[in-house]
Amino acid sequence: MFEKECWWITGASAGIGAGIAGALAARGARVILSGRNVAALEEVASGCGDALVLPFEATEFDAIPGLVERAWSWKGRIEGLVNNAGISQRSLAVDTVFAVYERLIAVDLLAPIALTQAVLPRMVQAGGGRIVAISSVAGFIGAPLRSAYSAAKHGLVGYHDVVRAENAHLGIHVHVVAPGSVQTDVSRNALVADGSKRGVSDAAIDNGMPAAEAA
């Protein structure tokens, strides 16, 4: 079903995003790869056949209309959008500075909303498409040490559920995926109470599902 379809994946430089890009490309899709690490995106693209590297900072909201124009123009339309980019958290709420909440909500919730809001009208006009949100088990339960992350991922579920309900009759299929532990750098890159990166992984992530299997 993916043959010659154009799919845009955010957070595609590593982990689940890179796995999704490879899985779609293996099924004949043309893929647009976004993230901040250009070298890593280009490495993923080298194994994806027909691929466009489109790097950007997820929270530069003013740049999104231009990025959407470039992405849409590449193949004339986009059949699928995967909102995968995000960061996590490992800190008690009582210790966490407010800036961590601002950063997590901006990256994990507002950024995918901004991108979807720019792509959705084009998809509707084109007669349909698929939007996939990579949420988390933490998007359905309050996971300790992840108050900001859980808040953002809960919001991601709610937003995409509404987009599905409002647009299903227009051919827009919206899917929310909620992985548990997956072997990625999510814990290593997570923010701690003062907003700095944690820098180490943990056993739950290291013993989780391989990213390619999750994809």
Secondary structure, 3 states (H helix, E strand, C coil): CCCCCEEEECCCCCHHHHHHHHHHHHCCCEEEECCCCHHHHHHHHHCCCCEEECCCCCCCHHHHHHHHHHHHHHHCCCCEEEECCCCCECECHHHCCHHHHHHHHHHHHHHHHHHHHHHHHHHHHHCCEEEEEECCHHHCCCCCCEHHHHHHHHHHHHHHHHHHHHHHHHCEEEEEECCCCEECCCCCCCECCCCCECCCCCHHHHCCEEHHHHC
